[in-house]
């Protein structure tokens, strides 16, 4: 399995975990050709602090179970924007207000929006 295939598998596991906790508006952007930060940015929204923390916990649990430990977590306590860094994929879990305010999808619009997992986005 090459590096990009591994990143894709990691992204699919992340989406599975997010869907398990009822994440909304999941978006995956392939940034591999425009950035050295990683291969994928994954964005998702939650409705409240508890749901956002549960989504973060589930992503970290499922990824760790499959041998992909999180490198860094930011924003977990406030849970209005949690960032999970798995090196090749970076997961952003927002509340709706902060997702609209920061609008990272617009900033990374040069990346390719891809469809992974069962989410139609």
DODREN-20746 format. One record per residue: x, y, z of N, C-alpha, C, O in turn; residue in three letters. Coordinates in steps of 0.05 Angstrom, whole numbers, padded with zeros to 5 digits, always signed. Layout:
XYZXYZXYZXYZALA/...
! end
This chain:
+00017-00023+00000+00000+00000+00000+00018+00025+00000+00035+00028+00017UNK/+00014+00043-00019+00030+00067-00020+00020+00088+00000-00002+00084+00012UNK/+00034+00109+00003+00028+00130+00023+00000+00142+00018-00015+00146+00037UNK/-00007+00147-00007-00033+00160-00012-00056+00140-00007-00077+00147+00003UNK/-00052+00114-00013-00072+00094-00008-00076+00091+00022-00099+00088+00032UNK/-00055+00093+00038-00056+00092+00067-00072+00116+00077-00089+00114+00095UNK/-00066+00140+00067-00081+00164+00075-00110+00161+00068-00127+00170+00084UNK/-00117+00150+00045-00145+00146+00038-00159+00127+00057-00181+00132+00065UNK/-00145+00105+00065-00156+00087+00085-00161+00101+00111-00182+00098+00124UNK/-00142+00118+00119-00145+00133+00144-00169+00152+00142-00184+00154+00161UNK/-00172+00165+00120-00195+00183+00116-00221+00168+00117-00240+00178+00129UNK/-00222+00145+00105-00247+00129+00105-00254+00120+00134-00278+00121+00141UNK/-00234+00113+00150-00239+00106+00178-00249+00130+00193-00268+00128+00210UNK/-00238+00153+00188-00246+00178+00201-00276+00184+00195-00291+00191+00213UNK/-00283+00181+00169-00311+00186+00161-00329+00167+00175-00351+00175+00185UNK/-00321+00142+00177-00338+00121+00191-00343+00130+00220-00365+00128+00229UNK/-00322+00139+00233-00324+00147+00261-00342+00172+00264-00359+00173+00282UNK/-00339+00191+00246-00355+00215+00246-00385+00209+00241-00402+00219+00255UNK/-00390+00191+00222-00417+00184+00216-00430+00169+00239-00454+00172+00245UNK/-00414+00153+00253-00424+00138+00277-00435+00157+00298-00454+00151+00312UNK/-00423+00181+00300-00432+00201+00320-00449+00223+00308-00451+00245+00319UNK/-00460+00217+00285-00480+00235+00272-00469+00262+00264-00482+00283+00266UNK/-00444+00262+00255-00432+00287+00244-00448+00297+00221-00460+00282+00206UNK/-00449+00324+00217-00463+00336+00195-00444+00349+00176-00422+00357+00183UNK/-00452+00350+00151-00437+00364+00130-00408+00356+00128-00390+00373+00130UNK/-00403+00330+00126-00375+00320+00124-00364+00326+00096-00377+00320+00076UNK/-00341+00339+00096-00328+00346+00071-00299+00336+00072-00286+00338+00093UNK/-00290+00325+00050-00262+00316+00048-00249+00331+00025-00259+00331+00002UNK/-00226+00343+00031-00211+00357+00010-00183+00345+00008-00168+00342+00027UNK/-00177+00337-00017-00150+00326-00023-00132+00350-00027-00134+00365-00046UNK/-00113+00352-00008-00094+00375-00010-00066+00365-00018-00046+00380-00016UNK/-00064+00340-00026-00037+00328-00031-00021+00342-00053+00004+00342-00052UNK/-00035+00354-00072-00020+00367-00094-00015+00397-00089-00001+00410-00104UNK/-00026+00408-00067-00023+00437-00062-00010+00443-00036-00004+00467-00030UNK/-00004+00423-00019+00007+00429+00007+00025+00406+00017+00021+00382+00010UNK/+00044+00413+00034+00060+00392+00046+00049+00384+00074+00060+00368+00088UNK/+00027+00397+00082+00015+00391+00108+00004+00363+00111+00003+00352+00132UNK/-00005+00351+00088-00017+00325+00089-00030+00319+00063-00027+00333+00043UNK/-00046+00297+00063-00060+00289+00039-00090+00297+00039-00101+00304+00019UNK/-00102+00297+00063-00130+00303+00065-00136+00322+00088-00124+00319+00110UNK/-00154+00340+00084-00168+00355+00106-00196+00344+00106-00209+00341+00086UNK/-00205+00338+00130-00233+00328+00134-00247+00348+00152-00237+00355+00173UNK/-00270+00357+00143-00286+00377+00158-00313+00364+00166-00325+00349+00150UNK/-00322+00370+00190-00348+00360+00199-00359+00380+00219-00344+00395+00232UNK/-00386+00380+00222-00399+00397+00241-00414+00381+00262-00424+00359+00256UNK/-00415+00392+00286-00431+00381+00307-00450+00402+00318-00446+00426+00313UNK/-00470+00394+00333-00490+00412+00343-00484+00424+00371-00495+00445+00378UNK/-00467+00411+00386-00461+00422+00413-00434+00410+00422-00422+00392+00410UNK/-00425+00420+00445-00399+00413+00456-00397+00382+00460-00377+00370+00453UNK/-00417+00371+00472-00417+00342+00478-00415+00325+00452-00399+00306+00452UNK/-00430+00332+00432-00428+00317+00407-00401+00320+00394-00390+00301+00384UNK/-00390+00345+00394-00364+00350+00381-00343+00334+00396-00325+00322+00383UNK/-00344+00333+00422-00324+00317+00437-00328+00288+00432-00308+00273+00430UNK/-00353+00278+00430-00358+00250+00424-00348+00243+00397-00337+00221+00393UNK/-00351+00260+00377-00341+00255+00350-00310+00253+00351-00298+00236+00339UNK/-00298+00272+00365-00269+00272+00368-00259+00246+00381-00240+00234+00372UNK/-00272+00239+00403-00265+00214+00417-00267+00190+00399-00250+00172+00400UNK/-00289+00188+00384-00293+00165+00366-00273+00164+00344-00263+00142+00337UNK/-00266+00186+00332-00245+00187+00312-00219+00177+00324-00206+00160+00312UNK/-00212+00188+00347-00187+00180+00359-00187+00150+00367-00166+00137+00364UNK/-00209+00140+00377-00211+00112+00385-00209+00094+00361-00193+00075+00361UNK/-00224+00099+00340-00224+00081+00316-00197+00082+00302-00187+00061+00293UNK/-00186+00106+00299-00160+00108+00286-00138+00094+00303-00122+00079+00292UNK/-00138+00098+00329-00119+00084+00346-00121+00054+00345-00101+00040+00344UNK/-00146+00044+00345-00151+00016+00344-00140+00004+00318-00132-00020+00318UNK/-00139+00020+00297-00128+00010+00271-00099+00018+00267-00088+00015+00245UNK/-00086+00027+00288-00057+00032+00287-00049+00059+00277-00026+00063+00269UNK/-00067+00079+00279-00061+00106+00271-00065+00125+00294-00086+00137+00297UNK/-00046+00127+00312-00049+00145+00335-00049+00174+00327-00036+00182+00308UNK/-00065+00189+00342-00066+00218+00337-00039+00231+00346-00028+00223+00366UNK/-00029+00249+00330-00004+00263+00336-00008+00287+00354+00008+00293+00372UNK/-00031+00301+00350-00037+00325+00365-00067+00330+00364-00080+00326+00344UNK/-00077+00340+00387-00105+00348+00389-00106+00377+00399-00092+00384+00419UNK/-00121+00394+00386-00124+00422+00394-00154+00428+00397-00170+00419+00381UNK/-00161+00444+00417-00188+00454+00420-00208+00436+00432-00232+00442+00432UNK/-00199+00414+00444-00218+00394+00454-00235+00405+00477-00260+00401+00478UNK/-00223+00420+00496-00238+00430+00519-00260+00449+00511-00283+00446+00521UNK/-00255+00468+00494-00276+00487+00487-00295+00475+00466-00319+00481+00466UNK/-00284+00457+00449-00300+00442+00430-00317+00459+00411-00338+00450+00402UNK/-00307+00483+00404-00320+00497+00383-00305+00493+00356-00316+00497+00335UNK/-00280+00484+00358-00264+00475+00335-00243+00456+00346-00223+00465+00358UNK/-00246+00431+00341-00227+00411+00349-00211+00403+00325-00222+00397+00304UNK/-00184+00403+00328-00167+00395+00306-00152+00369+00315-00140+00368+00337UNK/-00154+00348+00299-00141+00323+00304-00120+00319+00282-00127+00317+00258UNK/-00095+00318+00289-00073+00315+00269-00063+00287+00269-00052+00277+00289UNK/-00067+00273+00247-00057+00246+00243-00035+00246+00222-00031+00226+00209UNK/-00021+00268+00220+00001+00272+00200-00009+00274+00172-00011+00296+00161UNK/-00017+00252+00159-00026+00253+00131-00054+00262+00128-00062+00270+00106UNK/-00070+00260+00149-00097+00272+00148-00101+00290+00172-00091+00284+00194UNK/-00115+00311+00168-00121+00330+00190-00151+00333+00191-00164+00340+00171UNK/-00162+00329+00214-00191+00329+00218-00199+00354+00233-00187+00361+00254UNK/-00219+00368+00222-00229+00393+00235-00259+00388+00242-00275+00383+00224UNK/-00265+00389+00268-00293+00385+00276-00302+00412+00289-00291+00421+00309UNK/-00322+00424+00277-00331+00451+00284-00359+00450+00296-00375+00432+00290UNK/-00365+00471+00312-00393+00478+00315-00401+00494+00290-00383+00504+00276UNK/-00426+00497+00285-00435+00510+00260-00426+00539+00258-00418+00548+00236UNK/-00427+00553+00280-00420+00582+00279-00390+00586+00272-00384+00602+00255UNK/-00373+00570+00284-00344+00573+00278-00337+00562+00251-00318+00573+00238UNK/-00351+00542+00241-00345+00532+00214-00352+00554+00194-00336+00558+00175UNK/-00374+00567+00197-00381+00589+00179-00361+00612+00181-00353+00623+00161UNK/-00353+00619+00206-00335+00641+00210-00308+00637+00198-00298+00654+00183UNK/-00296+00613+00203-00269+00608+00193-00269+00599+00163-00249+00605+00149UNK/-00290+00586+00155-00293+00579+00126-00268+00567+00113-00259+00577+00092UNK/-00257+00547+00126-00232+00535+00116-00235+00522+00089-00216+00521+00073UNK/-00259+00512+00083-00263+00500+00057-00258+00521+00035-00248+00514+00013UNK/-00265+00546+00040-00260+00567+00020-00230+00572+00017-00220+00575-00005UNK/-00217+00573+00039-00188+00577+00039-00173+00555+00024-00153+00561+00011UNK/-00182+00531+00027-00170+00507+00014-00184+00499-00012-00182+00476-00020UNK/-00198+00518-00025-00213+00511-00049-00196+00502-00072-00207+00490-00091UNK/-00170+00506-00072-00153+00496-00093-00149+00466-00091-00139+00453-00110UNK/-00156+00454-00068-00155+00425-00065-00179+00413-00079-00197+00427-00088UNK/-00179+00387-00082-00200+00373-00095-00220+00361-00075-00212+00347-00057UNK/-00245+00368-00077-00266+00356-00060-00270+00328-00070-00274+00323-00093UNK/-00268+00309-00051-00271+00281-00058-00293+00268-00042-00301+00278-00021UNK/-00303+00246-00052-00324+00231-00038-00312+00205-00029-00304+00188-00044UNK/-00312+00201-00002-00303+00177+00010-00324+00168+00030-00339+00184+00040UNK/-00325+00142+00036-00344+00132+00055-00372+00133+00043-00375+00134+00019UNK/-00392+00132+00061-00420+00132+00052-00432+00159+00049-00454+00162+00039UNK/-00418+00180+00058-00428+00207+00056-00428+00216+00027-00408+00214+00014UNK/-00451+00227+00017-00452+00235-00011-00435+00260-00017-00432+00266-00041UNK/-00426+00274+00003-00409+00298-00002-00381+00290-00007-00364+00307-00012UNK/
! end
